[in-house]
Amino acid sequence: MSDALRSLRASYGLSDIQAQATLDLQFRRLDQTSQSKIRAELEDIRTELARLTTT
């Protein structure tokens, strides 16, 4: 059992399944946030590239 699972169980009285589900949800949110940031950065790069190639 990971430290995060132990900590969640001890702090909030969660079962193994509840603690794992909580961690999984947090990782999905982090992944979605990362994807959003990468997409925004890609759009910025495309905009800059278009500006540089049309000048």
PDB file of N, CA, C, O and CB in Angstrom:
ATOM      1  N   MET A   1       0.847  -1.175   0.000  1.00  0.00           N
ATOM      2  CA  MET A   1       0.000   0.000   0.000  1.00  0.00           C
ATOM      3  C   MET A   1       0.895   1.241   0.000  1.00  0.00           C
ATOM      4  O   MET A   1       1.856   1.320   0.765  1.00  0.00           O
ATOM      5  CB  MET A   1      -0.965  -0.004   1.225  1.00  0.00           C
ATOM      6  N   SER A   2       0.578   2.192  -0.848  1.00  0.00           N
ATOM      7  CA  SER A   2       1.398   3.402  -0.962  1.00  0.00           C
ATOM      8  C   SER A   2       1.165   4.334   0.226  1.00  0.00           C
ATOM      9  O   SER A   2       0.183   4.212   0.959  1.00  0.00           O
ATOM     10  CB  SER A   2       1.091   4.137  -2.279  1.00  0.00           C
ATOM     11  N   ASP A   3       2.097   5.263   0.389  1.00  0.00           N
ATOM     12  CA  ASP A   3       1.963   6.254   1.459  1.00  0.00           C
ATOM     13  C   ASP A   3       0.696   7.082   1.287  1.00  0.00           C
ATOM     14  O   ASP A   3       0.023   7.410   2.264  1.00  0.00           O
ATOM     15  CB  ASP A   3       3.187   7.172   1.494  1.00  0.00           C
ATOM     16  N   ALA A   4       0.376   7.415   0.044  1.00  0.00           N
ATOM     17  CA  ALA A   4      -0.819   8.221  -0.217  1.00  0.00           C
ATOM     18  C   ALA A   4      -2.080   7.483   0.214  1.00  0.00           C
ATOM     19  O   ALA A   4      -2.976   8.068   0.822  1.00  0.00           O
ATOM     20  CB  ALA A   4      -0.905   8.586  -1.704  1.00  0.00           C
ATOM     21  N   LEU A   5      -2.140   6.190  -0.108  1.00  0.00           N
ATOM     22  CA  LEU A   5      -3.304   5.398   0.302  1.00  0.00           C
ATOM     23  C   LEU A   5      -3.395   5.325   1.823  1.00  0.00           C
ATOM     24  O   LEU A   5      -4.473   5.498   2.392  1.00  0.00           O
ATOM     25  CB  LEU A   5      -3.231   3.979  -0.294  1.00  0.00           C
ATOM     26  N   ARG A   6      -2.284   5.074   2.470  1.00  0.00           N
ATOM     27  CA  ARG A   6      -2.272   4.991   3.937  1.00  0.00           C
ATOM     28  C   ARG A   6      -2.711   6.320   4.549  1.00  0.00           C
ATOM     29  O   ARG A   6      -3.479   6.354   5.510  1.00  0.00           O
ATOM     30  CB  ARG A   6      -0.861   4.605   4.452  1.00  0.00           C
ATOM     31  N   SER A   7      -2.214   7.399   3.978  1.00  0.00           N
ATOM     32  CA  SER A   7      -2.546   8.718   4.503  1.00  0.00           C
ATOM     33  C   SER A   7      -4.040   9.016   4.358  1.00  0.00           C
ATOM     34  O   SER A   7      -4.671   9.509   5.293  1.00  0.00           O
ATOM     35  CB  SER A   7      -1.724   9.791   3.789  1.00  0.00           C
ATOM     36  N   LEU A   8      -4.594   8.721   3.201  1.00  0.00           N
ATOM     37  CA  LEU A   8      -6.030   8.939   2.993  1.00  0.00           C
ATOM     38  C   LEU A   8      -6.866   8.091   3.939  1.00  0.00           C
ATOM     39  O   LEU A   8      -7.841   8.565   4.523  1.00  0.00           O
ATOM     40  CB  LEU A   8      -6.411   8.628   1.547  1.00  0.00           C
ATOM     41  N   ARG A   9      -6.477   6.849   4.081  1.00  0.00           N
ATOM     42  CA  ARG A   9      -7.215   5.954   4.978  1.00  0.00           C
ATOM     43  C   ARG A   9      -7.163   6.458   6.405  1.00  0.00           C
ATOM     44  O   ARG A   9      -8.181   6.481   7.096  1.00  0.00           O
ATOM     45  CB  ARG A   9      -6.656   4.533   4.905  1.00  0.00           C
ATOM     46  N   ALA A  10      -5.986   6.860   6.851  1.00  0.00           N
ATOM     47  CA  ALA A  10      -5.824   7.305   8.237  1.00  0.00           C
ATOM     48  C   ALA A  10      -6.514   8.651   8.479  1.00  0.00           C
ATOM     49  O   ALA A  10      -7.157   8.846   9.510  1.00  0.00           O
ATOM     50  CB  ALA A  10      -4.336   7.411   8.587  1.00  0.00           C
ATOM     51  N   SER A  11      -6.380   9.558   7.543  1.00  0.00           N
ATOM     52  CA  SER A  11      -6.929  10.902   7.725  1.00  0.00           C
ATOM     53  C   SER A  11      -8.449  10.955   7.627  1.00  0.00           C
ATOM     54  O   SER A  11      -9.104  11.691   8.365  1.00  0.00           O
ATOM     55  CB  SER A  11      -6.336  11.829   6.707  1.00  0.00           C
ATOM     56  N   TYR A  12      -8.998  10.173   6.713  1.00  0.00           N
ATOM     57  CA  TYR A  12     -10.429  10.281   6.444  1.00  0.00           C
ATOM     58  C   TYR A  12     -11.217   9.004   6.724  1.00  0.00           C
ATOM     59  O   TYR A  12     -12.428   8.968   6.505  1.00  0.00           O
ATOM     60  CB  TYR A  12     -10.634  10.675   5.025  1.00  0.00           C
ATOM     61  N   GLY A  13     -10.563   7.979   7.193  1.00  0.00           N
ATOM     62  CA  GLY A  13     -11.252   6.726   7.504  1.00  0.00           C
ATOM     63  C   GLY A  13     -11.810   6.029   6.274  1.00  0.00           C
ATOM     64  O   GLY A  13     -12.853   5.379   6.344  1.00  0.00           O
ATOM     65  N   LEU A  14     -11.118   6.163   5.145  1.00  0.00           N
ATOM     66  CA  LEU A  14     -11.578   5.552   3.895  1.00  0.00           C
ATOM     67  C   LEU A  14     -11.153   4.090   3.808  1.00  0.00           C
ATOM     68  O   LEU A  14     -10.167   3.674   4.416  1.00  0.00           O
ATOM     69  CB  LEU A  14     -11.035   6.330   2.688  1.00  0.00           C
ATOM     70  N   SER A  15     -11.908   3.332   3.047  1.00  0.00           N
ATOM     71  CA  SER A  15     -11.518   1.958   2.748  1.00  0.00           C
ATOM     72  C   SER A  15     -10.430   1.994   1.677  1.00  0.00           C
ATOM     73  O   SER A  15     -10.163   3.046   1.096  1.00  0.00           O
ATOM     74  CB  SER A  15     -12.749   1.103   2.278  1.00  0.00           C
ATOM     75  N   ASP A  16      -9.805   0.848   1.415  1.00  0.00           N
ATOM     76  CA  ASP A  16      -8.799   0.773   0.351  1.00  0.00           C
ATOM     77  C   ASP A  16      -9.391   1.207  -0.987  1.00  0.00           C
ATOM     78  O   ASP A  16      -8.773   1.961  -1.739  1.00  0.00           O
ATOM     79  CB  ASP A  16      -8.235  -0.657   0.241  1.00  0.00           C
ATOM     80  N   ILE A  17     -10.585   0.726  -1.268  1.00  0.00           N
ATOM     81  CA  ILE A  17     -11.234   1.035  -2.548  1.00  0.00           C
ATOM     82  C   ILE A  17     -11.538   2.525  -2.650  1.00  0.00           C
ATOM     83  O   ILE A  17     -11.312   3.127  -3.699  1.00  0.00           O
ATOM     84  CB  ILE A  17     -12.531   0.217  -2.711  1.00  0.00           C
ATOM     85  N   GLN A  18     -12.047   3.128  -1.576  1.00  0.00           N
ATOM     86  CA  GLN A  18     -12.360   4.556  -1.587  1.00  0.00           C
ATOM     87  C   GLN A  18     -11.094   5.397  -1.760  1.00  0.00           C
ATOM     88  O   GLN A  18     -11.077   6.355  -2.532  1.00  0.00           O
ATOM     89  CB  GLN A  18     -13.085   4.951  -0.293  1.00  0.00           C
ATOM     90  N   ALA A  19     -10.050   5.033  -1.043  1.00  0.00           N
ATOM     91  CA  ALA A  19      -8.794   5.777  -1.134  1.00  0.00           C
ATOM     92  C   ALA A  19      -8.207   5.676  -2.542  1.00  0.00           C
ATOM     93  O   ALA A  19      -7.734   6.674  -3.086  1.00  0.00           O
ATOM     94  CB  ALA A  19      -7.783   5.255  -0.096  1.00  0.00           C
ATOM     95  N   GLN A  20      -8.231   4.489  -3.134  1.00  0.00           N
ATOM     96  CA  GLN A  20      -7.708   4.306  -4.487  1.00  0.00           C
ATOM     97  C   GLN A  20      -8.530   5.092  -5.497  1.00  0.00           C
ATOM     98  O   GLN A  20      -7.971   5.697  -6.411  1.00  0.00           O
ATOM     99  CB  GLN A  20      -7.693   2.821  -4.861  1.00  0.00           C
ATOM    100  N   ALA A  21      -9.846   5.091  -5.344  1.00  0.00           N
ATOM    101  CA  ALA A  21     -10.713   5.842  -6.253  1.00  0.00           C
ATOM    102  C   ALA A  21     -10.420   7.337  -6.160  1.00  0.00           C
ATOM    103  O   ALA A  21     -10.425   8.034  -7.175  1.00  0.00           O
ATOM    104  CB  ALA A  21     -12.195   5.570  -5.936  1.00  0.00           C
ATOM    105  N   THR A  22     -10.169   7.824  -4.972  1.00  0.00           N
ATOM    106  CA  THR A  22      -9.829   9.234  -4.769  1.00  0.00           C
ATOM    107  C   THR A  22      -8.523   9.573  -5.477  1.00  0.00           C
ATOM    108  O   THR A  22      -8.431  10.598  -6.153  1.00  0.00           O
ATOM    109  CB  THR A  22      -9.720   9.557  -3.267  1.00  0.00           C
ATOM    110  N   LEU A  23      -7.524   8.727  -5.325  1.00  0.00           N
ATOM    111  CA  LEU A  23      -6.247   8.961  -6.004  1.00  0.00           C
ATOM    112  C   LEU A  23      -6.402   8.901  -7.517  1.00  0.00           C
ATOM    113  O   LEU A  23      -5.830   9.720  -8.236  1.00  0.00           O
ATOM    114  CB  LEU A  23      -5.208   7.939  -5.549  1.00  0.00           C
ATOM    115  N   ASP A  24      -7.172   7.937  -7.998  1.00  0.00           N
ATOM    116  CA  ASP A  24      -7.392   7.811  -9.443  1.00  0.00           C
ATOM    117  C   ASP A  24      -8.059   9.062  -9.997  1.00  0.00           C
ATOM    118  O   ASP A  24      -7.692   9.531 -11.074  1.00  0.00           O
ATOM    119  CB  ASP A  24      -8.249   6.573  -9.754  1.00  0.00           C
ATOM    120  N   LEU A  25      -9.030   9.605  -9.278  1.00  0.00           N
ATOM    121  CA  LEU A  25      -9.716  10.809  -9.711  1.00  0.00           C
ATOM    122  C   LEU A  25      -8.742  11.979  -9.792  1.00  0.00           C
ATOM    123  O   LEU A  25      -8.775  12.749 -10.753  1.00  0.00           O
ATOM    124  CB  LEU A  25     -10.870  11.137  -8.762  1.00  0.00           C
ATOM    125  N   GLN A  26      -7.885  12.116  -8.800  1.00  0.00           N
ATOM    126  CA  GLN A  26      -6.913  13.203  -8.803  1.00  0.00           C
ATOM    127  C   GLN A  26      -5.948  13.084  -9.983  1.00  0.00           C
ATOM    128  O   GLN A  26      -5.598  14.094 -10.594  1.00  0.00           O
ATOM    129  CB  GLN A  26      -6.137  13.219  -7.489  1.00  0.00           C
ATOM    130  N   PHE A  27      -5.513  11.866 -10.309  1.00  0.00           N
ATOM    131  CA  PHE A  27      -4.617  11.677 -11.445  1.00  0.00           C
ATOM    132  C   PHE A  27      -5.314  12.010 -12.754  1.00  0.00           C
ATOM    133  O   PHE A  27      -4.692  12.575 -13.654  1.00  0.00           O
ATOM    134  CB  PHE A  27      -4.096  10.246 -11.479  1.00  0.00           C
ATOM    135  N   ARG A  28      -6.590  11.671 -12.879  1.00  0.00           N
ATOM    136  CA  ARG A  28      -7.330  12.006 -14.101  1.00  0.00           C
ATOM    137  C   ARG A  28      -7.450  13.509 -14.260  1.00  0.00           C
ATOM    138  O   ARG A  28      -7.290  14.039 -15.359  1.00  0.00           O
ATOM    139  CB  ARG A  28      -8.725  11.367 -14.086  1.00  0.00           C
ATOM    140  N   ARG A  29      -7.732  14.199 -13.158  1.00  0.00           N
ATOM    141  CA  ARG A  29      -7.828  15.661 -13.216  1.00  0.00           C
ATOM    142  C   ARG A  29      -6.494  16.266 -13.612  1.00  0.00           C
ATOM    143  O   ARG A  29      -6.438  17.181 -14.433  1.00  0.00           O
ATOM    144  CB  ARG A  29      -8.286  16.233 -11.865  1.00  0.00           C
ATOM    145  N   LEU A  30      -5.432  15.758 -13.031  1.00  0.00           N
ATOM    146  CA  LEU A  30      -4.098  16.254 -13.366  1.00  0.00           C
ATOM    147  C   LEU A  30      -3.815  16.021 -14.844  1.00  0.00           C
ATOM    148  O   LEU A  30      -3.294  16.906 -15.522  1.00  0.00           O
ATOM    149  CB  LEU A  30      -3.021  15.569 -12.495  1.00  0.00           C
ATOM    150  N   ASP A  31      -4.151  14.847 -15.342  1.00  0.00           N
ATOM    151  CA  ASP A  31      -3.927  14.531 -16.745  1.00  0.00           C
ATOM    152  C   ASP A  31      -4.724  15.464 -17.647  1.00  0.00           C
ATOM    153  O   ASP A  31      -4.205  15.935 -18.659  1.00  0.00           O
ATOM    154  CB  ASP A  31      -4.299  13.078 -17.030  1.00  0.00           C
ATOM    155  N   GLN A  32      -5.980  15.739 -17.293  1.00  0.00           N
ATOM    156  CA  GLN A  32      -6.803  16.638 -18.094  1.00  0.00           C
ATOM    157  C   GLN A  32      -6.238  18.056 -18.073  1.00  0.00           C
ATOM    158  O   GLN A  32      -6.247  18.749 -19.090  1.00  0.00           O
ATOM    159  CB  GLN A  32      -8.249  16.636 -17.584  1.00  0.00           C
ATOM    160  N   THR A  33      -5.750  18.478 -16.917  1.00  0.00           N
ATOM    161  CA  THR A  33      -5.147  19.802 -16.808  1.00  0.00           C
ATOM    162  C   THR A  33      -3.910  19.887 -17.684  1.00  0.00           C
ATOM    163  O   THR A  33      -3.706  20.879 -18.383  1.00  0.00           O
ATOM    164  CB  THR A  33      -4.792  20.120 -15.349  1.00  0.00           C
ATOM    165  N   SER A  34      -3.085  18.849 -17.646  1.00  0.00           N
ATOM    166  CA  SER A  34      -1.880  18.825 -18.473  1.00  0.00           C
ATOM    167  C   SER A  34      -2.229  18.893 -19.946  1.00  0.00           C
ATOM    168  O   SER A  34      -1.587  19.612 -20.711  1.00  0.00           O
ATOM    169  CB  SER A  34      -1.059  17.571 -18.189  1.00  0.00           C
ATOM    170  N   GLN A  35      -3.238  18.150 -20.341  1.00  0.00           N
ATOM    171  CA  GLN A  35      -3.649  18.163 -21.738  1.00  0.00           C
ATOM    172  C   GLN A  35      -4.124  19.547 -22.155  1.00  0.00           C
ATOM    173  O   GLN A  35      -3.803  20.008 -23.250  1.00  0.00           O
ATOM    174  CB  GLN A  35      -4.751  17.135 -21.979  1.00  0.00           C
ATOM    175  N   SER A  36      -4.872  20.203 -21.305  1.00  0.00           N
ATOM    176  CA  SER A  36      -5.362  21.546 -21.613  1.00  0.00           C
ATOM    177  C   SER A  36      -4.211  22.528 -21.767  1.00  0.00           C
ATOM    178  O   SER A  36      -4.220  23.363 -22.672  1.00  0.00           O
ATOM    179  CB  SER A  36      -6.318  22.029 -20.523  1.00  0.00           C
ATOM    180  N   LYS A  37      -3.227  22.432 -20.895  1.00  0.00           N
ATOM    181  CA  LYS A  37      -2.074  23.325 -20.977  1.00  0.00           C
ATOM    182  C   LYS A  37      -1.275  23.074 -22.246  1.00  0.00           C
ATOM    183  O   LYS A  37      -0.818  24.018 -22.890  1.00  0.00           O
ATOM    184  CB  LYS A  37      -1.179  23.154 -19.752  1.00  0.00           C
ATOM    185  N   ILE A  38      -1.107  21.825 -22.603  1.00  0.00           N
ATOM    186  CA  ILE A  38      -0.361  21.477 -23.812  1.00  0.00           C
ATOM    187  C   ILE A  38      -1.103  21.972 -25.049  1.00  0.00           C
ATOM    188  O   ILE A  38      -0.483  22.489 -25.979  1.00  0.00           O
ATOM    189  CB  ILE A  38      -0.134  19.951 -23.895  1.00  0.00           C
ATOM    190  N   ARG A  39      -2.426  21.818 -25.067  1.00  0.00           N
ATOM    191  CA  ARG A  39      -3.201  22.304 -26.216  1.00  0.00           C
ATOM    192  C   ARG A  39      -3.102  23.820 -26.343  1.00  0.00           C
ATOM    193  O   ARG A  39      -2.974  24.346 -27.449  1.00  0.00           O
ATOM    194  CB  ARG A  39      -4.674  21.884 -26.088  1.00  0.00           C
ATOM    195  N   ALA A  40      -3.162  24.523 -25.212  1.00  0.00           N
ATOM    196  CA  ALA A  40      -3.053  25.984 -25.232  1.00  0.00           C
ATOM    197  C   ALA A  40      -1.673  26.408 -25.732  1.00  0.00           C
ATOM    198  O   ALA A  40      -1.551  27.349 -26.517  1.00  0.00           O
ATOM    199  CB  ALA A  40      -3.317  26.568 -23.826  1.00  0.00           C
ATOM    200  N   GLU A  41      -0.643  25.712 -25.273  1.00  0.00           N
ATOM    201  CA  GLU A  41       0.713  26.024 -25.718  1.00  0.00           C
ATOM    202  C   GLU A  41       0.873  25.759 -27.212  1.00  0.00           C
ATOM    203  O   GLU A  41       1.513  26.539 -27.917  1.00  0.00           O
ATOM    204  CB  GLU A  41       1.735  25.205 -24.925  1.00  0.00           C
ATOM    205  N   LEU A  42       0.293  24.663 -27.694  1.00  0.00           N
ATOM    206  CA  LEU A  42       0.353  24.350 -29.121  1.00  0.00           C
ATOM    207  C   LEU A  42      -0.331  25.441 -29.944  1.00  0.00           C
ATOM    208  O   LEU A  42       0.177  25.850 -30.988  1.00  0.00           O
ATOM    209  CB  LEU A  42      -0.302  22.985 -29.398  1.00  0.00           C
ATOM    210  N   GLU A  43      -1.472  25.902 -29.474  1.00  0.00           N
ATOM    211  CA  GLU A  43      -2.176  26.972 -30.190  1.00  0.00           C
ATOM    212  C   GLU A  43      -1.340  28.246 -30.211  1.00  0.00           C
ATOM    213  O   GLU A  43      -1.292  28.929 -31.234  1.00  0.00           O
ATOM    214  CB  GLU A  43      -3.545  27.249 -29.542  1.00  0.00           C
ATOM    215  N   ASP A  44      -0.684  28.578 -29.107  1.00  0.00           N
ATOM    216  CA  ASP A  44       0.200  29.751 -29.067  1.00  0.00           C
ATOM    217  C   ASP A  44       1.343  29.604 -30.065  1.00  0.00           C
ATOM    218  O   ASP A  44       1.695  30.560 -30.756  1.00  0.00           O
ATOM    219  CB  ASP A  44       0.764  29.955 -27.647  1.00  0.00           C
ATOM    220  N   ILE A  45       1.913  28.424 -30.139  1.00  0.00           N
ATOM    221  CA  ILE A  45       3.019  28.177 -31.069  1.00  0.00           C
ATOM    222  C   ILE A  45       2.544  28.291 -32.510  1.00  0.00           C
ATOM    223  O   ILE A  45       3.228  28.875 -33.351  1.00  0.00           O
ATOM    224  CB  ILE A  45       3.636  26.788 -30.823  1.00  0.00           C
ATOM    225  N   ARG A  46       1.381  27.738 -32.791  1.00  0.00           N
ATOM    226  CA  ARG A  46       0.836  27.838 -34.155  1.00  0.00           C
ATOM    227  C   ARG A  46       0.568  29.295 -34.534  1.00  0.00           C
ATOM    228  O   ARG A  46       0.840  29.708 -35.661  1.00  0.00           O
ATOM    229  CB  ARG A  46      -0.464  27.014 -34.277  1.00  0.00           C
ATOM    230  N   THR A  47       0.041  30.059 -33.603  1.00  0.00           N
ATOM    231  CA  THR A  47      -0.224  31.479 -33.855  1.00  0.00           C
ATOM    232  C   THR A  47       1.073  32.225 -34.138  1.00  0.00           C
ATOM    233  O   THR A  47       1.155  33.017 -35.076  1.00  0.00           O
ATOM    234  CB  THR A  47      -0.952  32.117 -32.657  1.00  0.00           C
ATOM    235  N   GLU A  48       2.074  31.966 -33.324  1.00  0.00           N
ATOM    236  CA  GLU A  48       3.380  32.617 -33.512  1.00  0.00           C
ATOM    237  C   GLU A  48       4.007  32.197 -34.837  1.00  0.00           C
ATOM    238  O   GLU A  48       4.576  33.028 -35.545  1.00  0.00           O
ATOM    239  CB  GLU A  48       4.331  32.276 -32.345  1.00  0.00           C
ATOM    240  N   LEU A  49       3.909  30.930 -35.171  1.00  0.00           N
ATOM    241  CA  LEU A  49       4.451  30.426 -36.441  1.00  0.00           C
ATOM    242  C   LEU A  49       3.743  31.104 -37.614  1.00  0.00           C
ATOM    243  O   LEU A  49       4.397  31.513 -38.574  1.00  0.00           O
ATOM    244  CB  LEU A  49       4.294  28.879 -36.534  1.00  0.00           C
ATOM    245  N   ALA A  50       2.438  31.227 -37.548  1.00  0.00           N
ATOM    246  CA  ALA A  50       1.696  31.890 -38.620  1.00  0.00           C
ATOM    247  C   ALA A  50       2.112  33.345 -38.749  1.00  0.00           C
ATOM    248  O   ALA A  50       2.268  33.863 -39.855  1.00  0.00           O
ATOM    249  CB  ALA A  50       0.191  31.796 -38.370  1.00  0.00           C
ATOM    250  N   ARG A  51       2.290  33.997 -37.610  1.00  0.00           N
ATOM    251  CA  ARG A  51       2.724  35.398 -37.642  1.00  0.00           C
ATOM    252  C   ARG A  51       4.098  35.539 -38.278  1.00  0.00           C
ATOM    253  O   ARG A  51       4.330  36.453 -39.070  1.00  0.00           O
ATOM    254  CB  ARG A  51       2.745  35.981 -36.229  1.00  0.00           C
ATOM    255  N   LEU A  52       5.004  34.640 -37.934  1.00  0.00           N
ATOM    256  CA  LEU A  52       6.370  34.721 -38.453  1.00  0.00           C
ATOM    257  C   LEU A  52       6.465  34.374 -39.926  1.00  0.00           C
ATOM    258  O   LEU A  52       7.310  34.919 -40.636  1.00  0.00           O
ATOM    259  CB  LEU A  52       7.267  33.811 -37.671  1.00  0.00           C
ATOM    260  N   THR A  53       5.613  33.477 -40.394  1.00  0.00           N
ATOM    261  CA  THR A  53       5.689  33.038 -41.796  1.00  0.00           C
ATOM    262  C   THR A  53       4.940  33.984 -42.735  1.00  0.00           C
ATOM    263  O   THR A  53       5.157  33.934 -43.945  1.00  0.00           O
ATOM    264  CB  THR A  53       5.123  31.624 -41.935  1.00  0.00           C
ATOM    265  N   THR A  54       4.071  34.839 -42.213  1.00  0.00           N
ATOM    266  CA  THR A  54       3.347  35.767 -43.076  1.00  0.00           C
ATOM    267  C   THR A  54       3.979  37.143 -43.096  1.00  0.00           C
ATOM    268  O   THR A  54       3.516  38.028 -43.815  1.00  0.00           O
ATOM    269  CB  THR A  54       1.913  35.875 -42.634  1.00  0.00           C
ATOM    270  N   THR A  55       5.008  37.331 -42.331  1.00  0.00           N
ATOM    271  CA  THR A  55       5.674  38.625 -42.258  1.00  0.00           C
ATOM    272  C   THR A  55       6.754  38.757 -43.286  1.00  0.00           C
ATOM    273  O   THR A  55       7.414  39.793 -43.358  1.00  0.00           O
ATOM    274  CB  THR A  55       6.250  38.845 -40.898  1.00  0.00           C
TER     275      THR A  55
END
